[in-house]
């Protein structure tokens, strides 16, 4: 009973907060204002590891992302870094051991 009430309360709260958002009407920006607009830097990193064995298994993953932008009177500075690392090991005495890892990263400047 208590769990159902908490779920209902969370759903009603989310609905009330979503309906309260109001962005207003679109605004036309001048050329000077558009010079100060930037999309920013973006960085992503993903890593996963999987191991099967009856004697020893371990997986380790590490991800790091960094995105920094700064506009100082349009002397634009940006840096983006995305890094990922994944490793897995498995040992088995009775059947075959299997490991699989994947790591990817991407980064883009403004």
C-alpha positions as MATLAB code, in Angstrom:
seq = 'XXXXXXXXXXXXXXXXXXXXXXXXXXXXXXXXXXXXXXXXXXXXXXXXXXXXXXXXXXXXXXXXXXXXXXXXXXXXXXXXXXXXXXXXXXXXXXXXXXXXXXXXXXXXXX';
ca = [
       0.000    0.000    0.000;
       2.758    2.413    0.967;
       4.767    1.648   -2.209;
       1.732    2.233   -4.448;
       1.076    5.559   -2.729;
       4.704    6.675   -3.171;
       4.583    5.749   -6.859;
       1.324    7.645   -7.320;
       2.697   10.667   -5.461;
       5.855   10.705   -7.603;
       3.821   10.468  -10.818;
       1.472   13.287   -9.819;
       4.415   15.473   -8.757;
       6.213   14.897  -12.069;
       3.065   15.709  -14.043;
       2.502   18.913  -12.049;
       6.095   20.067  -12.527;
       6.064   19.302  -16.255;
       2.867   21.280  -16.793;
       4.331   24.298  -14.968;
       7.157   24.760  -17.522;
       6.586   27.681  -19.892;
       9.247   28.764  -22.377;
       7.320   31.732  -23.769;
       7.337   33.016  -27.333;
      10.345   32.818  -29.697;
      12.581   35.881  -29.700;
      14.529   37.232  -32.684;
      18.191   37.859  -31.815;
      20.278   40.643  -33.301;
      23.606   40.017  -35.078;
      25.500   41.159  -31.988;
      23.573   38.731  -29.790;
      24.116   35.869  -32.244;
      27.890   36.501  -32.106;
      27.783   35.550  -28.429;
      25.869   32.292  -28.905;
      27.734   28.986  -28.957;
      26.577   25.397  -28.950;
      29.355   24.379  -26.580;
      31.699   21.440  -26.480;
      30.512   17.889  -25.993;
      32.253   14.713  -24.883;
      30.996   11.167  -24.301;
      32.643    7.987  -23.024;
      31.194    4.477  -22.676;
      32.780    1.277  -21.387;
      31.486   -2.182  -20.546;
      32.996   -5.493  -19.538;
      31.618   -9.048  -19.310;
      33.255  -12.223  -17.984;
      32.099  -15.838  -17.473;
      34.137  -18.438  -15.608;
      33.847  -20.814  -12.653;
      37.272  -20.126  -11.149;
      38.060  -16.420  -11.531;
      36.317  -13.500  -13.175;
      36.790   -9.774  -12.972;
      35.845   -6.741  -15.013;
      36.925   -3.147  -14.748;
      35.709   -0.087  -16.599;
      36.765    3.534  -16.441;
      35.244    6.489  -18.251;
      36.171   10.147  -18.269;
      34.494   13.093  -19.973;
      35.349   16.775  -19.985;
      33.763   19.613  -21.946;
      34.737   23.246  -21.366;
      33.761   26.322  -23.359;
      34.287   29.997  -22.727;
      33.470   33.062  -24.815;
      35.441   36.093  -23.736;
      34.261   38.816  -26.123;
      34.138   36.168  -28.884;
      37.734   35.079  -28.322;
      36.338   31.601  -28.204;
      38.055   28.906  -26.151;
      36.900   25.316  -26.138;
      38.205   21.967  -25.066;
      36.593   18.551  -25.190;
      37.917   15.178  -24.050;
      36.282   11.777  -23.911;
      38.165    8.698  -22.795;
      37.142    5.133  -22.029;
      38.942    1.998  -20.836;
      37.627   -1.523  -20.324;
      39.285   -4.790  -19.304;
      38.078   -8.260  -18.322;
      39.660  -11.575  -17.352;
      38.235  -15.025  -16.678;
      39.624  -18.437  -15.758;
      37.773  -21.712  -15.647;
      38.618  -25.245  -14.579;
      35.497  -27.098  -15.750;
      34.337  -25.313  -18.902;
      35.455  -22.652  -21.333;
      35.842  -19.118  -20.022;
      34.675  -16.108  -22.008;
      35.283  -12.380  -21.824;
      34.066   -9.441  -23.873;
      34.881   -5.749  -23.508;
      33.973   -2.595  -25.348;
      35.056    1.014  -24.959;
      34.302    4.057  -27.098;
      34.600    7.804  -26.757;
      33.883   10.884  -28.801;
      34.508   14.597  -28.453;
      33.608   17.691  -30.428;
      34.612   21.317  -30.106;
      32.138   24.182  -30.360;
];
